[in-house]
């Protein structure tokens, strides 16, 4: 059975906490600190219980030397210090004498943030490949391990599975909250509806295959809708298309034509990522030089009819080109409908969660907004999550 941080006596213990501080940074500033804020309950609990807290996280990807500077976690230590109202000691290395000395000199109530765990990927991907020696080294720094990084729970890395192999381990409040929210999908109230958007069908195949027999309907928007529309025989102009997935979409539409719900209207533009002239048209009226950038109003009404009596909705992927504000309209309209009608909705991380996090009013009314898009997708695919399996000892 998986333990939580509350199941341990952590007073005066060195508690290693794997957090998800993989926050967006632009021009040297944190753009969205939601993931840092989400980690606070577990960190504050550990501090209040008198633990010595050692934090691990990744930031971005590190493939070459030039990636080190832009993915330096020091900026997170400053914001975390502000949020906690106390000093967070940043250690600018992932292993070595300085880290060991700082850890060994900790007092109860102290906080250390270790440099980006993916710095270890620069030499043989030791973090991402769950290097045994690295996991053991990090484990030797502490007494107890708490995994509170839901965003990486679907990966077997040295900083989660590796450490958990060698220490008494459990989950933090964030991971506990995520898992409890997703459990309602194991036996959901009905009607149970899935909304899928985003760019590619290939990113969602596992989810579709697993849920098409479980959900009452799957509503499809975003760029991936156009591969389905092409498979259904519509001209899609220059809209996003995965040619190699057309047969897959045809097969799905043949087998589950009453379950797979496609847009009836779209917003069209000549360029996808610019504020240019747009028009709305039915899916039968897409020009050869036009690109679908959002679902149209008729599609919003159509989707709302299916959602009108829904008991549970899970949603992953925006319905339009979310990078352009005006192409978020379809996504925001459906979100507002769901919240206005108090429909229990789980937002499955990723770009949809990013849209939600910028709107506090919407966010507060949703049942759950996940901090881990990839982890949620793999859960929806029915896959075993390595970060959880490692704790279930």
Secondary structure as GFF3:
##gff-version 3
##sequence-region A 1 393
A	DSSP	three_ten_helix	5	7	.	.	.	ID=ss1
A	DSSP	beta_strand	14	18	.	.	.	ID=ss2
A	DSSP	beta_strand	25	26	.	.	.	ID=ss3
A	DSSP	beta_strand	29	30	.	.	.	ID=ss4
A	DSSP	alpha_helix	34	48	.	.	.	ID=ss5
A	DSSP	beta_strand	52	56	.	.	.	ID=ss6
A	DSSP	alpha_helix	66	70	.	.	.	ID=ss7
A	DSSP	alpha_helix	74	84	.	.	.	ID=ss8
A	DSSP	beta_strand	89	91	.	.	.	ID=ss9
A	DSSP	alpha_helix	97	104	.	.	.	ID=ss10
A	DSSP	beta_strand	111	114	.	.	.	ID=ss11
A	DSSP	three_ten_helix	117	122	.	.	.	ID=ss12
A	DSSP	alpha_helix	132	139	.	.	.	ID=ss13
A	DSSP	beta_strand	144	147	.	.	.	ID=ss14
A	DSSP	three_ten_helix	150	152	.	.	.	ID=ss15
A	DSSP	pi_helix	158	162	.	.	.	ID=ss16
A	DSSP	alpha_helix	163	164	.	.	.	ID=ss17
A	DSSP	beta_strand	168	171	.	.	.	ID=ss18
A	DSSP	alpha_helix	173	183	.	.	.	ID=ss19
A	DSSP	beta_strand	192	196	.	.	.	ID=ss20
A	DSSP	alpha_helix	205	211	.	.	.	ID=ss21
A	DSSP	beta_strand	217	220	.	.	.	ID=ss22
A	DSSP	alpha_helix	224	231	.	.	.	ID=ss23
A	DSSP	three_ten_helix	243	245	.	.	.	ID=ss24
A	DSSP	alpha_helix	246	255	.	.	.	ID=ss25
A	DSSP	beta_strand	260	261	.	.	.	ID=ss26
A	DSSP	beta_strand	265	269	.	.	.	ID=ss27
A	DSSP	beta_strand	278	282	.	.	.	ID=ss28
A	DSSP	beta_strand	291	295	.	.	.	ID=ss29
A	DSSP	alpha_helix	297	307	.	.	.	ID=ss30
A	DSSP	beta_strand	312	316	.	.	.	ID=ss31
A	DSSP	three_ten_helix	325	328	.	.	.	ID=ss32
A	DSSP	alpha_helix	329	340	.	.	.	ID=ss33
A	DSSP	beta_strand	344	347	.	.	.	ID=ss34
A	DSSP	alpha_helix	350	357	.	.	.	ID=ss35
A	DSSP	alpha_helix	360	365	.	.	.	ID=ss36
A	DSSP	beta_strand	368	369	.	.	.	ID=ss37
A	DSSP	alpha_helix	373	380	.	.	.	ID=ss38
A	DSSP	alpha_helix	386	389	.	.	.	ID=ss39
###
